[in-house]
Amino acid sequence: MEPAQSSDAAVFSAWLADRGEDFLLLDDSDSEQAHLRFIGPFEGANVVWDCHFTTLASELQRTGFSSLRSFIEIGEAAEQGIPLRVGLNVARVDHPAILKMMVMIRNYKRLHRGRQEFGDCYPPDRRG
């Protein structure tokens, strides 16, 4: 397996370091979603996160819900790493938003498998 595709955190981390990168962007075909891989702590060890990052606006369109909150979803380890879905109330998924999301995941002390929601509902209730 190529180092860029490895689920071994040490191998993938070394590959990123050799390139001077913090993450590997796999798909950013639109400004509301991105698929990327990065290293971060989870359950006492560094892991490879296989992350799908989306805006809440895009997630609302995909699900058809009337509102939702920011979320983190963590799945079971797979060939490409630990599946991670993150939905945040950001206008667009760009390089600065990706870096902020990665810092949030790396610093969040209570990450666990499953879905975790936080923050206010989007869109806000404007009935006043």
Chimera marker file (.cmm) of the C-alpha trace (Angstrom):
<marker_set name="trace">
<marker id="1" x="0.000" y="0.000" z="0.000" r="1" g="1" b="0" radius="0.5"/>
<marker id="2" x="1.215" y="3.480" z="-0.850" r="1" g="1" b="0" radius="0.5"/>
<marker id="3" x="2.143" y="5.632" z="2.177" r="1" g="1" b="0" radius="0.5"/>
<marker id="4" x="-0.488" y="8.226" z="1.140" r="1" g="1" b="0" radius="0.5"/>
<marker id="5" x="-3.169" y="5.535" z="1.501" r="1" g="1" b="0" radius="0.5"/>
<marker id="6" x="-1.825" y="3.894" z="4.657" r="1" g="1" b="0" radius="0.5"/>
<marker id="7" x="-4.005" y="3.633" z="7.751" r="1" g="1" b="0" radius="0.5"/>
<marker id="8" x="-0.820" y="3.356" z="9.847" r="1" g="1" b="0" radius="0.5"/>
<marker id="9" x="-0.522" y="6.726" z="11.588" r="1" g="1" b="0" radius="0.5"/>
<marker id="10" x="3.295" y="6.652" z="11.708" r="1" g="1" b="0" radius="0.5"/>
<marker id="11" x="3.614" y="5.847" z="8.003" r="1" g="1" b="0" radius="0.5"/>
<marker id="12" x="1.052" y="8.429" z="6.916" r="1" g="1" b="0" radius="0.5"/>
<marker id="13" x="2.454" y="11.063" z="9.303" r="1" g="1" b="0" radius="0.5"/>
<marker id="14" x="5.963" y="10.574" z="7.874" r="1" g="1" b="0" radius="0.5"/>
<marker id="15" x="4.560" y="10.857" z="4.345" r="1" g="1" b="0" radius="0.5"/>
<marker id="16" x="2.830" y="14.158" z="5.243" r="1" g="1" b="0" radius="0.5"/>
<marker id="17" x="5.981" y="15.469" z="6.963" r="1" g="1" b="0" radius="0.5"/>
<marker id="18" x="8.114" y="14.672" z="3.906" r="1" g="1" b="0" radius="0.5"/>
<marker id="19" x="5.816" y="16.922" z="1.883" r="1" g="1" b="0" radius="0.5"/>
<marker id="20" x="5.486" y="19.642" z="4.517" r="1" g="1" b="0" radius="0.5"/>
<marker id="21" x="1.710" y="19.134" z="4.626" r="1" g="1" b="0" radius="0.5"/>
<marker id="22" x="-0.782" y="18.916" z="7.506" r="1" g="1" b="0" radius="0.5"/>
<marker id="23" x="-3.335" y="16.913" z="5.540" r="1" g="1" b="0" radius="0.5"/>
<marker id="24" x="-4.001" y="15.156" z="2.247" r="1" g="1" b="0" radius="0.5"/>
<marker id="25" x="-6.906" y="16.639" z="0.320" r="1" g="1" b="0" radius="0.5"/>
<marker id="26" x="-8.669" y="13.887" z="-1.617" r="1" g="1" b="0" radius="0.5"/>
<marker id="27" x="-11.642" y="15.845" z="-2.966" r="1" g="1" b="0" radius="0.5"/>
<marker id="28" x="-12.722" y="19.463" z="-2.790" r="1" g="1" b="0" radius="0.5"/>
<marker id="29" x="-14.879" y="19.535" z="-5.896" r="1" g="1" b="0" radius="0.5"/>
<marker id="30" x="-17.178" y="22.151" z="-4.392" r="1" g="1" b="0" radius="0.5"/>
<marker id="31" x="-16.862" y="24.836" z="-1.730" r="1" g="1" b="0" radius="0.5"/>
<marker id="32" x="-19.297" y="23.159" z="0.684" r="1" g="1" b="0" radius="0.5"/>
<marker id="33" x="-17.572" y="19.790" z="1.173" r="1" g="1" b="0" radius="0.5"/>
<marker id="34" x="-14.137" y="18.232" z="1.257" r="1" g="1" b="0" radius="0.5"/>
<marker id="35" x="-12.700" y="14.738" z="1.710" r="1" g="1" b="0" radius="0.5"/>
<marker id="36" x="-9.329" y="14.681" z="3.413" r="1" g="1" b="0" radius="0.5"/>
<marker id="37" x="-7.020" y="12.584" z="5.574" r="1" g="1" b="0" radius="0.5"/>
<marker id="38" x="-5.035" y="13.827" z="8.561" r="1" g="1" b="0" radius="0.5"/>
<marker id="39" x="-3.418" y="12.623" z="11.778" r="1" g="1" b="0" radius="0.5"/>
<marker id="40" x="-4.903" y="13.218" z="15.206" r="1" g="1" b="0" radius="0.5"/>
<marker id="41" x="-5.287" y="11.639" z="18.636" r="1" g="1" b="0" radius="0.5"/>
<marker id="42" x="-8.111" y="9.221" z="19.435" r="1" g="1" b="0" radius="0.5"/>
<marker id="43" x="-8.499" y="6.658" z="22.192" r="1" g="1" b="0" radius="0.5"/>
<marker id="44" x="-4.963" y="7.228" z="23.463" r="1" g="1" b="0" radius="0.5"/>
<marker id="45" x="-3.099" y="6.938" z="20.149" r="1" g="1" b="0" radius="0.5"/>
<marker id="46" x="-2.531" y="8.878" z="16.960" r="1" g="1" b="0" radius="0.5"/>
<marker id="47" x="-4.809" y="7.714" z="14.159" r="1" g="1" b="0" radius="0.5"/>
<marker id="48" x="-5.428" y="8.501" z="10.517" r="1" g="1" b="0" radius="0.5"/>
<marker id="49" x="-8.725" y="10.334" z="10.185" r="1" g="1" b="0" radius="0.5"/>
<marker id="50" x="-10.544" y="9.693" z="6.890" r="1" g="1" b="0" radius="0.5"/>
<marker id="51" x="-12.639" y="12.837" z="7.056" r="1" g="1" b="0" radius="0.5"/>
<marker id="52" x="-15.639" y="14.134" z="5.158" r="1" g="1" b="0" radius="0.5"/>
<marker id="53" x="-16.096" y="17.790" z="6.125" r="1" g="1" b="0" radius="0.5"/>
<marker id="54" x="-19.262" y="19.667" z="5.158" r="1" g="1" b="0" radius="0.5"/>
<marker id="55" x="-21.081" y="22.911" z="5.792" r="1" g="1" b="0" radius="0.5"/>
<marker id="56" x="-24.368" y="22.680" z="7.665" r="1" g="1" b="0" radius="0.5"/>
<marker id="57" x="-26.122" y="24.250" z="4.659" r="1" g="1" b="0" radius="0.5"/>
<marker id="58" x="-24.896" y="21.414" z="2.448" r="1" g="1" b="0" radius="0.5"/>
<marker id="59" x="-25.871" y="18.813" z="5.047" r="1" g="1" b="0" radius="0.5"/>
<marker id="60" x="-29.389" y="20.287" z="5.245" r="1" g="1" b="0" radius="0.5"/>
<marker id="61" x="-29.746" y="19.917" z="1.482" r="1" g="1" b="0" radius="0.5"/>
<marker id="62" x="-28.438" y="16.338" z="1.589" r="1" g="1" b="0" radius="0.5"/>
<marker id="63" x="-30.674" y="15.190" z="4.453" r="1" g="1" b="0" radius="0.5"/>
<marker id="64" x="-33.789" y="17.271" z="3.897" r="1" g="1" b="0" radius="0.5"/>
<marker id="65" x="-33.977" y="18.098" z="7.616" r="1" g="1" b="0" radius="0.5"/>
<marker id="66" x="-35.426" y="21.473" z="8.556" r="1" g="1" b="0" radius="0.5"/>
<marker id="67" x="-32.551" y="22.251" z="10.925" r="1" g="1" b="0" radius="0.5"/>
<marker id="68" x="-29.538" y="20.649" z="12.550" r="1" g="1" b="0" radius="0.5"/>
<marker id="69" x="-26.611" y="21.365" z="14.818" r="1" g="1" b="0" radius="0.5"/>
<marker id="70" x="-22.884" y="21.131" z="14.226" r="1" g="1" b="0" radius="0.5"/>
<marker id="71" x="-21.782" y="17.522" z="14.508" r="1" g="1" b="0" radius="0.5"/>
<marker id="72" x="-18.943" y="15.025" z="14.653" r="1" g="1" b="0" radius="0.5"/>
<marker id="73" x="-19.556" y="11.406" z="13.601" r="1" g="1" b="0" radius="0.5"/>
<marker id="74" x="-16.910" y="8.763" z="14.210" r="1" g="1" b="0" radius="0.5"/>
<marker id="75" x="-17.145" y="5.277" z="12.751" r="1" g="1" b="0" radius="0.5"/>
<marker id="76" x="-15.272" y="2.015" z="13.180" r="1" g="1" b="0" radius="0.5"/>
<marker id="77" x="-11.709" y="1.710" z="11.869" r="1" g="1" b="0" radius="0.5"/>
<marker id="78" x="-11.538" y="0.906" z="8.166" r="1" g="1" b="0" radius="0.5"/>
<marker id="79" x="-8.872" y="0.375" z="5.518" r="1" g="1" b="0" radius="0.5"/>
<marker id="80" x="-8.329" y="4.113" z="5.006" r="1" g="1" b="0" radius="0.5"/>
<marker id="81" x="-8.338" y="5.012" z="8.715" r="1" g="1" b="0" radius="0.5"/>
<marker id="82" x="-11.066" y="6.045" z="11.128" r="1" g="1" b="0" radius="0.5"/>
<marker id="83" x="-14.122" y="7.419" z="9.289" r="1" g="1" b="0" radius="0.5"/>
<marker id="84" x="-14.938" y="10.927" z="10.462" r="1" g="1" b="0" radius="0.5"/>
<marker id="85" x="-17.775" y="13.203" z="9.332" r="1" g="1" b="0" radius="0.5"/>
<marker id="86" x="-17.760" y="16.784" z="10.537" r="1" g="1" b="0" radius="0.5"/>
<marker id="87" x="-20.488" y="19.323" z="9.845" r="1" g="1" b="0" radius="0.5"/>
<marker id="88" x="-19.905" y="22.903" z="10.943" r="1" g="1" b="0" radius="0.5"/>
<marker id="89" x="-21.711" y="26.207" z="10.575" r="1" g="1" b="0" radius="0.5"/>
<marker id="90" x="-19.189" y="27.710" z="8.170" r="1" g="1" b="0" radius="0.5"/>
<marker id="91" x="-19.942" y="29.563" z="4.943" r="1" g="1" b="0" radius="0.5"/>
<marker id="92" x="-17.529" y="27.451" z="2.914" r="1" g="1" b="0" radius="0.5"/>
<marker id="93" x="-15.071" y="24.607" z="3.273" r="1" g="1" b="0" radius="0.5"/>
<marker id="94" x="-11.759" y="26.220" z="2.365" r="1" g="1" b="0" radius="0.5"/>
<marker id="95" x="-8.187" y="25.872" z="3.609" r="1" g="1" b="0" radius="0.5"/>
<marker id="96" x="-8.670" y="28.050" z="6.740" r="1" g="1" b="0" radius="0.5"/>
<marker id="97" x="-11.902" y="26.194" z="7.659" r="1" g="1" b="0" radius="0.5"/>
<marker id="98" x="-10.153" y="22.830" z="7.188" r="1" g="1" b="0" radius="0.5"/>
<marker id="99" x="-7.287" y="23.887" z="9.454" r="1" g="1" b="0" radius="0.5"/>
<marker id="100" x="-9.731" y="25.122" z="12.142" r="1" g="1" b="0" radius="0.5"/>
<marker id="101" x="-11.696" y="21.866" z="11.950" r="1" g="1" b="0" radius="0.5"/>
<marker id="102" x="-8.498" y="19.822" z="12.334" r="1" g="1" b="0" radius="0.5"/>
<marker id="103" x="-7.466" y="21.838" z="15.408" r="1" g="1" b="0" radius="0.5"/>
<marker id="104" x="-10.935" y="21.287" z="16.886" r="1" g="1" b="0" radius="0.5"/>
<marker id="105" x="-10.737" y="17.504" z="16.356" r="1" g="1" b="0" radius="0.5"/>
<marker id="106" x="-7.185" y="17.307" z="17.679" r="1" g="1" b="0" radius="0.5"/>
<marker id="107" x="-8.075" y="19.299" z="20.814" r="1" g="1" b="0" radius="0.5"/>
<marker id="108" x="-11.485" y="17.788" z="21.608" r="1" g="1" b="0" radius="0.5"/>
<marker id="109" x="-10.914" y="15.650" z="24.729" r="1" g="1" b="0" radius="0.5"/>
<marker id="110" x="-14.194" y="13.709" z="24.757" r="1" g="1" b="0" radius="0.5"/>
<marker id="111" x="-14.291" y="12.276" z="21.242" r="1" g="1" b="0" radius="0.5"/>
<marker id="112" x="-16.086" y="8.956" z="21.027" r="1" g="1" b="0" radius="0.5"/>
<marker id="113" x="-17.557" y="6.746" z="18.344" r="1" g="1" b="0" radius="0.5"/>
<marker id="114" x="-21.004" y="7.698" z="17.147" r="1" g="1" b="0" radius="0.5"/>
<marker id="115" x="-22.560" y="11.105" z="16.571" r="1" g="1" b="0" radius="0.5"/>
<marker id="116" x="-21.947" y="14.108" z="18.790" r="1" g="1" b="0" radius="0.5"/>
<marker id="117" x="-23.892" y="17.332" z="18.248" r="1" g="1" b="0" radius="0.5"/>
<marker id="118" x="-23.096" y="20.748" z="19.650" r="1" g="1" b="0" radius="0.5"/>
<marker id="119" x="-23.847" y="24.432" z="19.232" r="1" g="1" b="0" radius="0.5"/>
<marker id="120" x="-26.965" y="26.236" z="18.132" r="1" g="1" b="0" radius="0.5"/>
<marker id="121" x="-29.433" y="24.983" z="15.541" r="1" g="1" b="0" radius="0.5"/>
<marker id="122" x="-28.859" y="25.935" z="11.926" r="1" g="1" b="0" radius="0.5"/>
<marker id="123" x="-30.578" y="27.772" z="10.453" r="1" g="1" b="0" radius="0.5"/>
<marker id="124" x="-31.481" y="29.852" z="13.495" r="1" g="1" b="0" radius="0.5"/>
<marker id="125" x="-35.162" y="30.108" z="14.366" r="1" g="1" b="0" radius="0.5"/>
<marker id="126" x="-36.112" y="33.564" z="13.118" r="1" g="1" b="0" radius="0.5"/>
<marker id="127" x="-39.739" y="33.552" z="14.251" r="1" g="1" b="0" radius="0.5"/>
<marker id="128" x="-38.682" y="35.859" z="17.082" r="1" g="1" b="0" radius="0.5"/>
<link id1="1" id2="2" r="1" g="1" b="0" radius="0.2"/>
<link id1="2" id2="3" r="1" g="1" b="0" radius="0.2"/>
<link id1="3" id2="4" r="1" g="1" b="0" radius="0.2"/>
<link id1="4" id2="5" r="1" g="1" b="0" radius="0.2"/>
<link id1="5" id2="6" r="1" g="1" b="0" radius="0.2"/>
<link id1="6" id2="7" r="1" g="1" b="0" radius="0.2"/>
<link id1="7" id2="8" r="1" g="1" b="0" radius="0.2"/>
<link id1="8" id2="9" r="1" g="1" b="0" radius="0.2"/>
<link id1="9" id2="10" r="1" g="1" b="0" radius="0.2"/>
<link id1="10" id2="11" r="1" g="1" b="0" radius="0.2"/>
<link id1="11" id2="12" r="1" g="1" b="0" radius="0.2"/>
<link id1="12" id2="13" r="1" g="1" b="0" radius="0.2"/>
<link id1="13" id2="14" r="1" g="1" b="0" radius="0.2"/>
<link id1="14" id2="15" r="1" g="1" b="0" radius="0.2"/>
<link id1="15" id2="16" r="1" g="1" b="0" radius="0.2"/>
<link id1="16" id2="17" r="1" g="1" b="0" radius="0.2"/>
<link id1="17" id2="18" r="1" g="1" b="0" radius="0.2"/>
<link id1="18" id2="19" r="1" g="1" b="0" radius="0.2"/>
<link id1="19" id2="20" r="1" g="1" b="0" radius="0.2"/>
<link id1="20" id2="21" r="1" g="1" b="0" radius="0.2"/>
<link id1="21" id2="22" r="1" g="1" b="0" radius="0.2"/>
<link id1="22" id2="23" r="1" g="1" b="0" radius="0.2"/>
<link id1="23" id2="24" r="1" g="1" b="0" radius="0.2"/>
<link id1="24" id2="25" r="1" g="1" b="0" radius="0.2"/>
<link id1="25" id2="26" r="1" g="1" b="0" radius="0.2"/>
<link id1="26" id2="27" r="1" g="1" b="0" radius="0.2"/>
<link id1="27" id2="28" r="1" g="1" b="0" radius="0.2"/>
<link id1="28" id2="29" r="1" g="1" b="0" radius="0.2"/>
<link id1="29" id2="30" r="1" g="1" b="0" radius="0.2"/>
<link id1="30" id2="31" r="1" g="1" b="0" radius="0.2"/>
<link id1="31" id2="32" r="1" g="1" b="0" radius="0.2"/>
<link id1="32" id2="33" r="1" g="1" b="0" radius="0.2"/>
<link id1="33" id2="34" r="1" g="1" b="0" radius="0.2"/>
<link id1="34" id2="35" r="1" g="1" b="0" radius="0.2"/>
<link id1="35" id2="36" r="1" g="1" b="0" radius="0.2"/>
<link id1="36" id2="37" r="1" g="1" b="0" radius="0.2"/>
<link id1="37" id2="38" r="1" g="1" b="0" radius="0.2"/>
<link id1="38" id2="39" r="1" g="1" b="0" radius="0.2"/>
<link id1="39" id2="40" r="1" g="1" b="0" radius="0.2"/>
<link id1="40" id2="41" r="1" g="1" b="0" radius="0.2"/>
<link id1="41" id2="42" r="1" g="1" b="0" radius="0.2"/>
<link id1="42" id2="43" r="1" g="1" b="0" radius="0.2"/>
<link id1="43" id2="44" r="1" g="1" b="0" radius="0.2"/>
<link id1="44" id2="45" r="1" g="1" b="0" radius="0.2"/>
<link id1="45" id2="46" r="1" g="1" b="0" radius="0.2"/>
<link id1="46" id2="47" r="1" g="1" b="0" radius="0.2"/>
<link id1="47" id2="48" r="1" g="1" b="0" radius="0.2"/>
<link id1="48" id2="49" r="1" g="1" b="0" radius="0.2"/>
<link id1="49" id2="50" r="1" g="1" b="0" radius="0.2"/>
<link id1="50" id2="51" r="1" g="1" b="0" radius="0.2"/>
<link id1="51" id2="52" r="1" g="1" b="0" radius="0.2"/>
<link id1="52" id2="53" r="1" g="1" b="0" radius="0.2"/>
<link id1="53" id2="54" r="1" g="1" b="0" radius="0.2"/>
<link id1="54" id2="55" r="1" g="1" b="0" radius="0.2"/>
<link id1="55" id2="56" r="1" g="1" b="0" radius="0.2"/>
<link id1="56" id2="57" r="1" g="1" b="0" radius="0.2"/>
<link id1="57" id2="58" r="1" g="1" b="0" radius="0.2"/>
<link id1="58" id2="59" r="1" g="1" b="0" radius="0.2"/>
<link id1="59" id2="60" r="1" g="1" b="0" radius="0.2"/>
<link id1="60" id2="61" r="1" g="1" b="0" radius="0.2"/>
<link id1="61" id2="62" r="1" g="1" b="0" radius="0.2"/>
<link id1="62" id2="63" r="1" g="1" b="0" radius="0.2"/>
<link id1="63" id2="64" r="1" g="1" b="0" radius="0.2"/>
<link id1="64" id2="65" r="1" g="1" b="0" radius="0.2"/>
<link id1="65" id2="66" r="1" g="1" b="0" radius="0.2"/>
<link id1="66" id2="67" r="1" g="1" b="0" radius="0.2"/>
<link id1="67" id2="68" r="1" g="1" b="0" radius="0.2"/>
<link id1="68" id2="69" r="1" g="1" b="0" radius="0.2"/>
<link id1="69" id2="70" r="1" g="1" b="0" radius="0.2"/>
<link id1="70" id2="71" r="1" g="1" b="0" radius="0.2"/>
<link id1="71" id2="72" r="1" g="1" b="0" radius="0.2"/>
<link id1="72" id2="73" r="1" g="1" b="0" radius="0.2"/>
<link id1="73" id2="74" r="1" g="1" b="0" radius="0.2"/>
<link id1="74" id2="75" r="1" g="1" b="0" radius="0.2"/>
<link id1="75" id2="76" r="1" g="1" b="0" radius="0.2"/>
<link id1="76" id2="77" r="1" g="1" b="0" radius="0.2"/>
<link id1="77" id2="78" r="1" g="1" b="0" radius="0.2"/>
<link id1="78" id2="79" r="1" g="1" b="0" radius="0.2"/>
<link id1="79" id2="80" r="1" g="1" b="0" radius="0.2"/>
<link id1="80" id2="81" r="1" g="1" b="0" radius="0.2"/>
<link id1="81" id2="82" r="1" g="1" b="0" radius="0.2"/>
<link id1="82" id2="83" r="1" g="1" b="0" radius="0.2"/>
<link id1="83" id2="84" r="1" g="1" b="0" radius="0.2"/>
<link id1="84" id2="85" r="1" g="1" b="0" radius="0.2"/>
<link id1="85" id2="86" r="1" g="1" b="0" radius="0.2"/>
<link id1="86" id2="87" r="1" g="1" b="0" radius="0.2"/>
<link id1="87" id2="88" r="1" g="1" b="0" radius="0.2"/>
<link id1="88" id2="89" r="1" g="1" b="0" radius="0.2"/>
<link id1="89" id2="90" r="1" g="1" b="0" radius="0.2"/>
<link id1="90" id2="91" r="1" g="1" b="0" radius="0.2"/>
<link id1="91" id2="92" r="1" g="1" b="0" radius="0.2"/>
<link id1="92" id2="93" r="1" g="1" b="0" radius="0.2"/>
<link id1="93" id2="94" r="1" g="1" b="0" radius="0.2"/>
<link id1="94" id2="95" r="1" g="1" b="0" radius="0.2"/>
<link id1="95" id2="96" r="1" g="1" b="0" radius="0.2"/>
<link id1="96" id2="97" r="1" g="1" b="0" radius="0.2"/>
<link id1="97" id2="98" r="1" g="1" b="0" radius="0.2"/>
<link id1="98" id2="99" r="1" g="1" b="0" radius="0.2"/>
<link id1="99" id2="100" r="1" g="1" b="0" radius="0.2"/>
<link id1="100" id2="101" r="1" g="1" b="0" radius="0.2"/>
<link id1="101" id2="102" r="1" g="1" b="0" radius="0.2"/>
<link id1="102" id2="103" r="1" g="1" b="0" radius="0.2"/>
<link id1="103" id2="104" r="1" g="1" b="0" radius="0.2"/>
<link id1="104" id2="105" r="1" g="1" b="0" radius="0.2"/>
<link id1="105" id2="106" r="1" g="1" b="0" radius="0.2"/>
<link id1="106" id2="107" r="1" g="1" b="0" radius="0.2"/>
<link id1="107" id2="108" r="1" g="1" b="0" radius="0.2"/>
<link id1="108" id2="109" r="1" g="1" b="0" radius="0.2"/>
<link id1="109" id2="110" r="1" g="1" b="0" radius="0.2"/>
<link id1="110" id2="111" r="1" g="1" b="0" radius="0.2"/>
<link id1="111" id2="112" r="1" g="1" b="0" radius="0.2"/>
<link id1="112" id2="113" r="1" g="1" b="0" radius="0.2"/>
<link id1="113" id2="114" r="1" g="1" b="0" radius="0.2"/>
<link id1="114" id2="115" r="1" g="1" b="0" radius="0.2"/>
<link id1="115" id2="116" r="1" g="1" b="0" radius="0.2"/>
<link id1="116" id2="117" r="1" g="1" b="0" radius="0.2"/>
<link id1="117" id2="118" r="1" g="1" b="0" radius="0.2"/>
<link id1="118" id2="119" r="1" g="1" b="0" radius="0.2"/>
<link id1="119" id2="120" r="1" g="1" b="0" radius="0.2"/>
<link id1="120" id2="121" r="1" g="1" b="0" radius="0.2"/>
<link id1="121" id2="122" r="1" g="1" b="0" radius="0.2"/>
<link id1="122" id2="123" r="1" g="1" b="0" radius="0.2"/>
<link id1="123" id2="124" r="1" g="1" b="0" radius="0.2"/>
<link id1="124" id2="125" r="1" g="1" b="0" radius="0.2"/>
<link id1="125" id2="126" r="1" g="1" b="0" radius="0.2"/>
<link id1="126" id2="127" r="1" g="1" b="0" radius="0.2"/>
<link id1="127" id2="128" r="1" g="1" b="0" radius="0.2"/>
</marker_set>
